[in-house]
Structure formats: C-alpha cells, structure tokens
Amino acid sequence: MTSHTSDALLSRMMTLHPKVIDLTLDRVWKLLDRLGNPQDHLPPTIHIAGTNGKGSTLAMIRAGLESAGKTCHVFTSPHLIRFHERIRVSGDLISEEDLSVLLDECDHINAQQSITFFEITTCAALLAFARQKADYCLLEVGLGGRLDATNVIERPVVTVVTPVSMDHEAFLGNTLSEIAHEKAGILKPGVPCVVGPQAAEVCTIIEKQAQKCNAVLHAYNRQWSVSSHSDRLLYRDEYQDYCFPEPNLIGPHQIQNAGTAIAVLQLLNFDTAVCAAALTSAEWPGRMQRLQSGPLVTMQRSGEIWVDGGHNPAAGRALAQVIKGFPTQPTYLVCGMQNSKDVAEFLRPMTSVIQGVTAVTVASVGNSHSTGTIMQAAQNLGIKAHTAPSVTKAVEAIFSHRSHARVVICGSLHLVGEVLSQNS
C-alpha cells in the first residue's frame, strides 16, 4: 500500500453522504451490525461530551492511566495535521497500513450506502479497538452527544460532561438548555457521570436526565471541587482535601478540566500519584501551544508565537484569561474562523487584553469567514484590525513593527493545523 492509500479512502468517504453533519444513529447502527457490533467488545470505556475542555480532560485522564501502566484506545476529533491523530490503538497512533485496511473494510461492508464521514470513520475506530486488547477505551464525542456516532456504548464505565456553552446552534439548538439536552444524552442507566462546572440551567437538564436513566452524578461543587492557590491545585471530594501540582496545560480553565480528570480517576479507584501524573504529563497539541521551531519562529526575534484552536465564545473567554495571566507584553491575534462561528463573541472578551487583530482566511476549509468580515467585527469592538493574505504575512507584519510582541494564532483548529504542519 502507498502512503496515500488512507487519504484516498478518506476522500472517497466524504462523498457517501451530501451533508457533513447529519445527526442520527440509524446509519451507524446498521454498519456496526454488519461489522459484528465491535462496540460490544471494547475494554472499559470512558465517554466524554461537552462544548469546551473535552480534549484536554481526555488527555489528562489518558496521561494518568498510562502512568499507572494501563494501555488506552483513544478516539478524538478533529485532527490537526493528519487523520491518524484521531485514533490511538493501545496507546500508539494507528499505522497507515492498519488504517487503510480498516477503512477499506468498512467502505466495502457499507456498500456505498449513505453515511457521513464521521460516522464511517467512527465505526472504523471501534473496529480497531475491538480487535486489539487494551485496559481502557477513551471516546470523545464529535458533536452533541445524544445522536453522536460515538454514543453506541451500552454501558461505559464512566461518562463525563465538560462545560457546556453555546456552539453548533444549527445542529444542537438555539438555547443553552437545548444544547445541554443533547450533551446529556450520553448518560446511561446506572453509570456514574462526572460533571464539570456548568451554568445553572445546564445542571438542571443534566440532573433531569440522570434521574430519568438512574445515573449517579459526581458534579462540580457538589461531590467535588477544585481551585488553584500559590501554584498548587487544591482538590476536595466528599471525604478529604488533596494538594496536587498545577496542570502543565496552560490556562486557568485547565484547573477545572484537571478537577474533572481527577474525579474520573478517583471513581476508577486510582491513587493520588496517578492523579498527579495526569496533571503533569498530559499533552494536547494546538491548545495554547507555543511554537518552538519552523519558519514562523525565525521571524519572532525577541517575541513569542502561540497557537490555540478555540473558536467559540467560551473559548474566547478562556483565551482572554490566559493572556491576562501572561507577563506584560503587547499581544496581537492572527485570527481565522469558519463562517458558522460568531467572530464578535469570540473576540469580545479580549478587547482589553490585545493590541490588535490581523484577519486571515482558513485555507483548508471552504467555509471560512472572509478577512473583511473578521476585520469589521474586530473594529466594531474597538480593536485595531488589519487583513493579511496569509499567516506568514500577518506574523511578518506584526514583528516588523513590534519585535518583542506576543502573537496568538487562533480561531480555528483547521487554521492551527495548517500552522503546525508548516512549523513542526
């Protein structure tokens, strides 16, 4: 097989259904049945939904489990550079050969029936996981939860709902309660659910769903709490207080994600050493990651370049908090976003902590906001804004005026993936 075999198969799978997103489980159940129901042959599974923090929380849980010598199957989305990043089999990124064989098998058995790209690739991941032993399986919801293609595990060992906020309204609903209802759809009868920090109305929806299906909640500020003090993480459950190192993932929001990860590991009966390793060993590329190499870094002189894939209002608030916590230094954004995202609400929290925005398009997607739209949204908020034909030109222009600036490239995981592919 050539190194491009899986790319060709993935491209063909994009044509099997006209809609990129079409939330229903009917097509998934049919294909899984024809594949021998691999979802029924997985190791103990941790299923994670939420709007923000899913990936970071999963990364910390995985780091903790692996520190204890446990092997993990992992399914996440989206990828940054190559699709292979979405699937880890017993801890290792899936190989080109294995991925190609699995995709070809799923494509053959699906027999050109209508199915979305995410649905058929989820089935391929589950098939890979069912065929190789591991101690745990970590599944990140793609979109929503109730009708997401990952929501086919009858009895996970734990479910998790990280903070829920407004995003993907066209698919999940126009109110926070409607979106919360979709996220809470991963709760299962008798299965404990760890709930991260939530708005009151989200808590109400999750509690109703838990009562409906007899799930036991382990919720923030009820069964556990977490805070940061003097560079330490303080975690409290119903029985005692704990002191841990702060997480190595950057940002105040990672304190809450860390607390969620600890709550999961405690439910699985892992000790404090495992919880500490979860915080200090986790890696999650593309989320407040500082570039250390590549063509862009050669431009920075005495400055800094960071990337962050956050793209909704909650992510904008989190990014603003990170910037506030950095040492004093002029900070500029290079921003590209998909046109399904609210540029103004993403930028609004940052009006007082940045010196300007340079708008770029996201070349790898066909639904990018125009640079003019992003620039106008920034200017309407009182932020100095410009446009650039590329990230390279944007960074070059910023450093030509402020050699010691901090540049944050943000607004889209696709944009971050483009940058990392060229600067890694």
One Martini backbone bead per residue (centre of mass of N, CA, C, O) as a GRO file, in nm:
protein
  424
    1MET     BB    1   0.098   0.034   0.019
    2THR     BB    2   0.054   0.354   0.011
    3SER     BB    3   0.072   0.662   0.180
    4HIS     BB    4  -0.223   0.741   0.023
    5THR     BB    5  -0.454   0.544   0.083
    6SER     BB    6  -0.620   0.678   0.314
    7ASP     BB    7  -0.674   0.947   0.172
    8ALA     BB    8  -0.847   0.827  -0.056
    9LEU     BB    9  -1.061   0.697   0.123
   10LEU     BB   10  -1.148   0.953   0.274
   11SER     BB   11  -1.240   1.108   0.024
   12ARG     BB   12  -1.461   0.906  -0.060
   13MET     BB   13  -1.629   0.927   0.209
   14MET     BB   14  -1.725   1.226   0.162
   15THR     BB   15  -1.947   1.116  -0.072
   16LEU     BB   16  -2.174   0.937   0.092
   17HIS     BB   17  -2.276   1.227   0.202
   18PRO     BB   18  -2.397   1.546   0.164
   19LYS     BB   19  -2.363   1.571   0.470
   20VAL     BB   20  -2.145   1.639   0.719
   21ILE     BB   21  -2.402   1.686   0.910
   22ASP     BB   22  -2.618   1.409   1.052
   23LEU     BB   23  -2.816   1.352   1.321
   24THR     BB   24  -2.786   1.001   1.356
   25LEU     BB   25  -2.792   0.633   1.426
   26ASP     BB   26  -2.886   0.444   1.195
   27ARG     BB   27  -2.629   0.408   1.016
   28VAL     BB   28  -2.445   0.301   1.240
   29TRP     BB   29  -2.600   0.051   1.331
   30LYS     BB   30  -2.589  -0.094   1.057
   31LEU     BB   31  -2.281  -0.114   1.028
   32LEU     BB   32  -2.213  -0.247   1.298
   33ASP     BB   33  -2.374  -0.504   1.245
   34ARG     BB   34  -2.201  -0.587   0.988
   35LEU     BB   35  -1.927  -0.582   1.181
   36GLY     BB   36  -2.018  -0.725   1.471
   37ASN     BB   37  -2.031  -0.525   1.706
   38PRO     BB   38  -1.767  -0.376   1.840
   39GLN     BB   39  -1.896  -0.206   2.082
   40ASP     BB   40  -1.924  -0.495   2.255
   41HIS     BB   41  -1.570  -0.524   2.252
   42LEU     BB   42  -1.473  -0.336   2.484
   43PRO     BB   43  -1.324  -0.180   2.700
   44PRO     BB   44  -1.338   0.022   2.936
   45THR     BB   45  -1.545   0.316   2.901
   46ILE     BB   46  -1.485   0.664   2.827
   47HIS     BB   47  -1.731   0.922   2.794
   48ILE     BB   48  -1.702   1.246   2.619
   49ALA     BB   49  -1.862   1.553   2.678
   50GLY     BB   50  -1.901   1.884   2.534
   51THR     BB   51  -1.770   2.197   2.445
   52ASN     BB   52  -1.537   2.235   2.658
   53GLY     BB   53  -1.248   2.023   2.742
   54LYS     BB   54  -1.244   1.735   2.630
   55GLY     BB   55  -0.949   1.693   2.532
   56SER     BB   56  -0.799   1.774   2.792
   57THR     BB   57  -0.933   1.570   2.978
   58LEU     BB   58  -0.851   1.321   2.822
   59ALA     BB   59  -0.543   1.367   2.837
   60MET     BB   60  -0.531   1.339   3.148
   61ILE     BB   61  -0.650   1.062   3.180
   62ARG     BB   62  -0.445   0.918   3.004
   63ALA     BB   63  -0.191   0.996   3.163
   64GLY     BB   64  -0.276   0.851   3.420
   65LEU     BB   65  -0.316   0.563   3.312
   66GLU     BB   66  -0.026   0.534   3.191
   67SER     BB   67   0.125   0.574   3.466
   68ALA     BB   68  -0.019   0.285   3.559
   69GLY     BB   69   0.018   0.089   3.295
   70LYS     BB   70  -0.205   0.160   3.099
   71THR     BB   71  -0.400   0.093   2.823
   72CYS     BB   72  -0.518   0.300   2.533
   73HIS     BB   73  -0.788   0.380   2.369
   74VAL     BB   74  -0.834   0.649   2.113
   75PHE     BB   75  -1.098   0.899   2.039
   76THR     BB   76  -1.073   1.187   1.832
   77SER     BB   77  -1.177   1.539   1.760
   78PRO     BB   78  -1.010   1.674   1.555
   79HIS     BB   79  -0.756   1.713   1.347
   80LEU     BB   80  -0.457   1.882   1.252
   81ILE     BB   81  -0.299   1.709   1.014
   82ARG     BB   82  -0.379   1.399   1.060
   83PHE     BB   83  -0.609   1.151   1.095
   84HIS     BB   84  -0.442   0.958   1.286
   85GLU     BB   85  -0.482   1.132   1.552
   86ARG     BB   86  -0.772   1.004   1.630
   87ILE     BB   87  -0.609   0.717   1.657
   88ARG     BB   88  -0.554   0.496   1.933
   89VAL     BB   89  -0.375   0.187   1.981
   90SER     BB   90  -0.261   0.111   2.268
   91GLY     BB   91  -0.131   0.429   2.247
   92ASP     BB   92  -0.098   0.418   1.936
   93LEU     BB   93  -0.080   0.531   1.645
   94ILE     BB   94  -0.215   0.460   1.372
   95SER     BB   95  -0.142   0.300   1.101
   96GLU     BB   96  -0.152   0.312   0.769
   97GLU     BB   97  -0.220   0.016   0.717
   98ASP     BB   98  -0.450  -0.020   0.926
   99LEU     BB   99  -0.630   0.208   0.830
  100SER     BB  100  -0.673   0.113   0.538
  101VAL     BB  101  -0.802  -0.160   0.604
  102LEU     BB  102  -1.042  -0.052   0.769
  103LEU     BB  103  -1.164   0.140   0.561
  104ASP     BB  104  -1.205  -0.072   0.339
  105GLU     BB  105  -1.394  -0.253   0.502
  106CYS     BB  106  -1.615  -0.044   0.564
  107ASP     BB  107  -1.670   0.033   0.270
  108HIS     BB  108  -1.750  -0.247   0.170
  109ILE     BB  109  -1.982  -0.305   0.379
  110ASN     BB  110  -2.148  -0.044   0.314
  111ALA     BB  111  -2.207  -0.028   0.003
  112GLN     BB  112  -2.269   0.286  -0.064
  113GLN     BB  113  -2.404   0.387   0.170
  114SER     BB  114  -2.534   0.620   0.352
  115ILE     BB  115  -2.268   0.819   0.509
  116THR     BB  116  -2.075   0.973   0.716
  117PHE     BB  117  -1.757   1.041   0.783
  118PHE     BB  118  -1.775   1.014   1.095
  119GLU     BB  119  -1.926   0.746   1.107
  120ILE     BB  120  -1.725   0.556   0.951
  121THR     BB  121  -1.470   0.629   1.125
  122THR     BB  122  -1.586   0.533   1.392
  123CYS     BB  123  -1.623   0.239   1.309
  124ALA     BB  124  -1.323   0.190   1.255
  125ALA     BB  125  -1.226   0.243   1.542
  126LEU     BB  126  -1.396   0.025   1.687
  127LEU     BB  127  -1.272  -0.209   1.531
  128ALA     BB  128  -0.985  -0.170   1.629
  129PHE     BB  129  -1.050  -0.197   1.938
  130ALA     BB  130  -1.178  -0.492   1.925
  131ARG     BB  131  -0.889  -0.631   1.810
  132GLN     BB  132  -0.747  -0.497   2.064
  133LYS     BB  133  -0.596  -0.482   2.350
  134ALA     BB  134  -0.709  -0.306   2.652
  135ASP     BB  135  -0.793  -0.130   2.942
  136TYR     BB  136  -0.896   0.129   2.777
  137CYS     BB  137  -1.157   0.358   2.654
  138LEU     BB  138  -1.149   0.674   2.473
  139LEU     BB  139  -1.434   0.887   2.408
  140GLU     BB  140  -1.502   1.150   2.186
  141VAL     BB  141  -1.721   1.362   2.107
  142GLY     BB  142  -1.809   1.532   1.825
  143LEU     BB  143  -2.141   1.601   1.845
  144GLY     BB  144  -2.288   1.643   2.128
  145GLY     BB  145  -2.441   1.297   2.191
  146ARG     BB  146  -2.713   1.152   2.148
  147LEU     BB  147  -2.641   1.145   1.805
  148ASP     BB  148  -2.369   1.040   1.820
  149ALA     BB  149  -2.154   0.798   1.694
  150THR     BB  150  -2.039   0.727   1.996
  151ASN     BB  151  -2.345   0.652   2.110
  152VAL     BB  152  -2.295   0.291   2.142
  153ILE     BB  153  -2.249   0.246   2.447
  154GLU     BB  154  -2.418   0.078   2.679
  155ARG     BB  155  -2.167   0.049   2.922
  156PRO     BB  156  -1.994   0.252   3.057
  157VAL     BB  157  -1.790   0.334   3.326
  158VAL     BB  158  -1.785   0.644   3.226
  159THR     BB  159  -1.914   0.968   3.225
  160VAL     BB  160  -1.870   1.299   3.060
  161VAL     BB  161  -1.927   1.661   3.139
  162THR     BB  162  -1.829   1.931   3.017
  163PRO     BB  163  -1.852   2.238   2.947
  164VAL     BB  164  -2.145   2.416   2.856
  165SER     BB  165  -2.213   2.587   2.545
  166MET     BB  166  -2.225   2.787   2.282
  167ASP     BB  167  -2.268   2.571   1.992
  168HIS     BB  168  -2.388   2.447   1.713
  169GLU     BB  169  -2.690   2.553   1.673
  170ALA     BB  170  -2.784   2.419   1.398
  171PHE     BB  171  -2.777   2.119   1.558
  172LEU     BB  172  -2.851   2.168   1.895
  173GLY     BB  173  -2.955   2.463   1.935
  174ASN     BB  174  -3.057   2.800   2.066
  175THR     BB  175  -3.010   2.684   2.356
  176LEU     BB  176  -2.866   2.575   2.638
  177SER     BB  177  -3.075   2.355   2.702
  178GLU     BB  178  -3.067   2.209   2.430
  179ILE     BB  179  -2.766   2.142   2.434
  180ALA     BB  180  -2.767   1.988   2.705
  181HIS     BB  181  -2.952   1.760   2.612
  182GLU     BB  182  -2.750   1.642   2.410
  183LYS     BB  183  -2.514   1.591   2.604
  184ALA     BB  184  -2.688   1.411   2.815
  185GLY     BB  185  -2.725   1.158   2.612
  186ILE     BB  186  -2.476   0.979   2.745
  187LEU     BB  187  -2.629   0.881   2.961
  188LYS     BB  188  -2.647   0.589   3.180
  189PRO     BB  189  -2.763   0.328   3.334
  190GLY     BB  190  -2.579   0.320   3.635
  191VAL     BB  191  -2.376   0.540   3.537
  192PRO     BB  192  -2.133   0.736   3.607
  193CYS     BB  193  -2.117   1.107   3.621
  194VAL     BB  194  -1.899   1.355   3.530
  195VAL     BB  195  -1.932   1.706   3.625
  196GLY     BB  196  -1.863   1.995   3.527
  197PRO     BB  197  -1.876   2.311   3.501
  198GLN     BB  198  -2.200   2.487   3.525
  199ALA     BB  199  -2.474   2.608   3.445
  200ALA     BB  200  -2.774   2.596   3.593
  201GLU     BB  201  -2.942   2.493   3.343
  202VAL     BB  202  -2.757   2.253   3.288
  203CYS     BB  203  -2.786   2.105   3.555
  204THR     BB  204  -3.090   2.053   3.529
  205ILE     BB  205  -3.074   1.871   3.278
  206ILE     BB  206  -2.879   1.657   3.389
  207GLU     BB  207  -3.052   1.575   3.633
  208LYS     BB  208  -3.297   1.476   3.473
  209GLN     BB  209  -3.146   1.257   3.315
  210ALA     BB  210  -3.042   1.099   3.560
  211GLN     BB  211  -3.323   1.028   3.673
  212LYS     BB  212  -3.432   0.885   3.418
  213CYS     BB  213  -3.156   0.672   3.411
  214ASN     BB  214  -3.005   0.621   3.679
  215ALA     BB  215  -2.770   0.822   3.730
  216VAL     BB  216  -2.461   0.904   3.879
  217LEU     BB  217  -2.352   1.198   4.020
  218HIS     BB  218  -2.030   1.394   3.979
  219ALA     BB  219  -2.024   1.717   4.087
  220TYR     BB  220  -1.949   2.025   4.077
  221ASN     BB  221  -1.988   2.156   4.398
  222ARG     BB  222  -2.060   1.869   4.539
  223GLN     BB  223  -1.855   1.612   4.520
  224TRP     BB  224  -1.661   1.841   4.395
  225SER     BB  225  -1.354   2.043   4.394
  226VAL     BB  226  -1.162   2.330   4.251
  227SER     BB  227  -0.835   2.495   4.284
  228SER     BB  228  -0.607   2.777   4.302
  229HIS     BB  229  -0.289   2.794   4.501
  230SER     BB  230   0.024   2.872   4.494
  231ASP     BB  231   0.082   2.667   4.250
  232ARG     BB  232  -0.172   2.493   4.334
  233LEU     BB  233  -0.389   2.215   4.349
  234LEU     BB  234  -0.720   2.205   4.484
  235TYR     BB  235  -0.882   1.909   4.607
  236ARG     BB  236  -1.232   1.816   4.671
  237ASP     BB  237  -1.418   1.590   4.838
  238GLU     BB  238  -1.632   1.418   5.058
  239TYR     BB  239  -1.359   1.345   5.251
  240GLN     BB  240  -1.113   1.524   5.121
  241ASP     BB  241  -0.803   1.680   5.080
  242TYR     BB  242  -0.597   1.801   4.803
  243CYS     BB  243  -0.254   1.823   4.667
  244PHE     BB  244  -0.141   1.956   4.355
  245PRO     BB  245  -0.018   2.009   4.076
  246GLU     BB  246  -0.023   2.194   3.823
  247PRO     BB  247  -0.103   2.200   3.515
  248ASN     BB  248   0.066   2.198   3.202
  249LEU     BB  249  -0.174   2.312   3.098
  250ILE     BB  250  -0.276   2.617   2.975
  251GLY     BB  251  -0.481   2.777   3.202
  252PRO     BB  252  -0.746   2.826   3.412
  253HIS     BB  253  -0.938   2.610   3.275
  254GLN     BB  254  -0.748   2.361   3.354
  255ILE     BB  255  -0.839   2.327   3.643
  256GLN     BB  256  -1.120   2.210   3.582
  257ASN     BB  257  -1.026   1.978   3.404
  258ALA     BB  258  -0.855   1.846   3.623
  259GLY     BB  259  -1.084   1.786   3.820
  260THR     BB  260  -1.235   1.597   3.630
  261ALA     BB  261  -1.008   1.388   3.599
  262ILE     BB  262  -0.984   1.315   3.898
  263ALA     BB  263  -1.274   1.214   3.936
  264VAL     BB  264  -1.243   0.978   3.744
  265LEU     BB  265  -0.997   0.835   3.875
  266GLN     BB  266  -1.138   0.790   4.148
  267LEU     BB  267  -1.368   0.611   4.041
  268LEU     BB  268  -1.128   0.402   3.943
  269ASN     BB  269  -0.920   0.379   4.194
  270PHE     BB  270  -0.700   0.592   4.189
  271ASP     BB  271  -0.431   0.746   4.295
  272THR     BB  272  -0.249   1.033   4.356
  273ALA     BB  273  -0.018   0.971   4.157
  274VAL     BB  274  -0.199   0.952   3.908
  275CYS     BB  275  -0.325   1.234   3.929
  276ALA     BB  276  -0.060   1.390   3.906
  277ALA     BB  277   0.023   1.275   3.625
  278ALA     BB  278  -0.219   1.388   3.471
  279LEU     BB  279  -0.120   1.692   3.502
  280THR     BB  280   0.207   1.665   3.416
  281SER     BB  281   0.176   1.470   3.129
  282ALA     BB  282   0.002   1.618   2.949
  283GLU     BB  283  -0.102   1.629   2.598
  284TRP     BB  284  -0.233   1.915   2.374
  285PRO     BB  285  -0.236   2.008   2.078
  286GLY     BB  286  -0.336   2.348   1.991
  287ARG     BB  287  -0.339   2.438   2.306
  288MET     BB  288  -0.159   2.662   2.406
  289GLN     BB  289   0.093   2.663   2.191
  290ARG     BB  290   0.431   2.691   2.154
  291LEU     BB  291   0.643   2.782   1.924
  292GLN     BB  292   0.982   2.630   1.840
  293SER     BB  293   0.952   2.600   1.520
  294GLY     BB  294   1.019   2.731   1.216
  295PRO     BB  295   0.955   2.995   1.007
  296LEU     BB  296   0.804   3.175   1.215
  297VAL     BB  297   1.024   3.175   1.442
  298THR     BB  298   1.243   3.335   1.275
  299MET     BB  299   1.070   3.616   1.308
  300GLN     BB  300   1.050   3.685   1.634
  301ARG     BB  301   1.303   3.718   1.795
  302SER     BB  302   1.173   3.850   2.103
  303GLY     BB  303   0.925   3.685   2.071
  304GLU     BB  304   0.598   3.524   2.033
  305ILE     BB  305   0.434   3.201   1.944
  306TRP     BB  306   0.093   3.103   1.930
  307VAL     BB  307  -0.157   2.839   1.962
  308ASP     BB  308  -0.531   2.828   1.919
  309GLY     BB  309  -0.844   2.641   1.860
  310GLY     BB  310  -1.043   2.823   1.961
  311HIS     BB  311  -1.417   2.919   1.853
  312ASN     BB  312  -1.576   3.032   2.100
  313PRO     BB  313  -1.683   3.221   2.354
  314ALA     BB  314  -1.550   3.047   2.577
  315ALA     BB  315  -1.270   3.046   2.442
  316GLY     BB  316  -1.233   3.352   2.453
  317ARG     BB  317  -1.234   3.372   2.761
  318ALA     BB  318  -0.995   3.183   2.810
  319LEU     BB  319  -0.786   3.341   2.645
  320ALA     BB  320  -0.802   3.603   2.806
  321GLN     BB  321  -0.697   3.479   3.072
  322VAL     BB  322  -0.424   3.395   2.967
  323ILE     BB  323  -0.321   3.674   2.880
  324LYS     BB  324  -0.345   3.807   3.160
  325GLY     BB  325  -0.124   3.595   3.287
  326PHE     BB  326   0.083   3.718   3.136
  327PRO     BB  327   0.333   3.887   3.072
  328THR     BB  328   0.411   4.187   2.987
  329GLN     BB  329   0.286   4.215   2.647
  330PRO     BB  330   0.223   4.259   2.335
  331THR     BB  331  -0.091   4.146   2.189
  332TYR     BB  332  -0.160   3.946   1.897
  333LEU     BB  333  -0.390   3.854   1.651
  334VAL     BB  334  -0.442   3.564   1.444
  335CYS     BB  335  -0.749   3.536   1.253
  336GLY     BB  336  -0.946   3.237   1.188
  337MET     BB  337  -1.282   3.142   1.057
  338GLN     BB  338  -1.568   2.998   1.050
  339ASN     BB  339  -1.896   3.088   0.933
  340SER     BB  340  -2.034   2.944   1.202
  341LYS     BB  341  -1.895   3.168   1.363
  342ASP     BB  342  -1.866   3.412   1.627
  343VAL     BB  343  -1.655   3.663   1.618
  344ALA     BB  344  -1.740   3.874   1.829
  345GLU     BB  345  -1.772   3.673   2.076
  346PHE     BB  346  -1.476   3.581   2.068
  347LEU     BB  347  -1.339   3.879   2.094
  348ARG     BB  348  -1.471   4.042   2.329
  349PRO     BB  349  -1.289   3.946   2.583
  350MET     BB  350  -1.013   4.089   2.431
  351THR     BB  351  -1.022   4.408   2.420
  352SER     BB  352  -0.817   4.457   2.689
  353VAL     BB  353  -0.557   4.240   2.593
  354ILE     BB  354  -0.522   4.362   2.305
  355GLN     BB  355  -0.375   4.540   2.011
  356GLY     BB  356  -0.467   4.327   1.777
  357VAL     BB  357  -0.595   4.225   1.443
  358THR     BB  358  -0.540   3.962   1.204
  359ALA     BB  359  -0.690   3.867   0.912
  360VAL     BB  360  -0.769   3.532   0.798
  361THR     BB  361  -0.782   3.257   0.614
  362VAL     BB  362  -0.900   2.918   0.580
  363ALA     BB  363  -0.768   2.715   0.346
  364SER     BB  364  -0.886   2.410   0.433
  365VAL     BB  365  -1.164   2.559   0.394
  366GLY     BB  366  -1.487   2.658   0.244
  367ASN     BB  367  -1.604   2.825   0.529
  368SER     BB  368  -1.467   3.097   0.551
  369HIS     BB  369  -1.415   3.378   0.670
  370SER     BB  370  -1.364   3.675   0.582
  371THR     BB  371  -1.144   3.921   0.640
  372GLY     BB  372  -1.356   4.150   0.648
  373THR     BB  373  -1.538   4.033   0.870
  374ILE     BB  374  -1.327   4.020   1.095
  375MET     BB  375  -1.235   4.313   1.089
  376GLN     BB  376  -1.515   4.441   1.148
  377ALA     BB  377  -1.567   4.305   1.420
  378ALA     BB  378  -1.323   4.430   1.561
  379GLN     BB  379  -1.385   4.731   1.508
  380ASN     BB  380  -1.665   4.728   1.657
  381LEU     BB  381  -1.487   4.672   1.937
  382GLY     BB  382  -1.216   4.860   1.915
  383ILE     BB  383  -1.019   4.702   1.731
  384LYS     BB  384  -0.740   4.674   1.578
  385ALA     BB  385  -0.741   4.611   1.215
  386HIS     BB  386  -0.642   4.359   0.977
  387THR     BB  387  -0.510   4.221   0.678
  388ALA     BB  388  -0.408   3.898   0.529
  389PRO     BB  389  -0.302   3.647   0.299
  390SER     BB  390  -0.140   3.531   0.556
  391VAL     BB  391   0.023   3.423   0.826
  392THR     BB  392   0.304   3.508   0.746
  393LYS     BB  393   0.233   3.805   0.680
  394ALA     BB  394   0.117   3.874   0.956
  395VAL     BB  395   0.367   3.816   1.131
  396GLU     BB  396   0.565   3.997   0.980
  397ALA     BB  397   0.414   4.265   1.035
  398ILE     BB  398   0.421   4.264   1.341
  399PHE     BB  399   0.741   4.235   1.380
  400SER     BB  400   0.814   4.499   1.220
  401HIS     BB  401   0.688   4.677   1.471
  402ARG     BB  402   0.702   4.429   1.709
  403SER     BB  403   0.957   4.234   1.816
  404HIS     BB  404   0.820   4.173   2.127
  405ALA     BB  405   0.581   4.022   2.057
  406ARG     BB  406   0.267   3.859   2.093
  407VAL     BB  407   0.143   3.574   1.913
  408VAL     BB  408  -0.196   3.463   1.833
  409ILE     BB  409  -0.315   3.180   1.677
  410CYS     BB  410  -0.668   3.176   1.589
  411GLY     BB  411  -1.023   3.026   1.561
  412SER     BB  412  -0.893   2.739   1.447
  413LEU     BB  413  -0.800   2.414   1.401
  414HIS     BB  414  -0.732   2.434   1.103
  415LEU     BB  415  -0.531   2.662   1.127
  416VAL     BB  416  -0.343   2.525   1.327
  417GLY     BB  417  -0.277   2.284   1.143
  418GLU     BB  418  -0.137   2.449   0.926
  419VAL     BB  419   0.087   2.564   1.106
  420LEU     BB  420   0.204   2.294   1.218
  421SER     BB  421   0.277   2.166   0.938
  422GLN     BB  422   0.495   2.421   0.890
  423ASN     BB  423   0.604   2.419   1.228
  424SER     BB  424   0.747   2.104   1.315
   0.00000   0.00000   0.00000
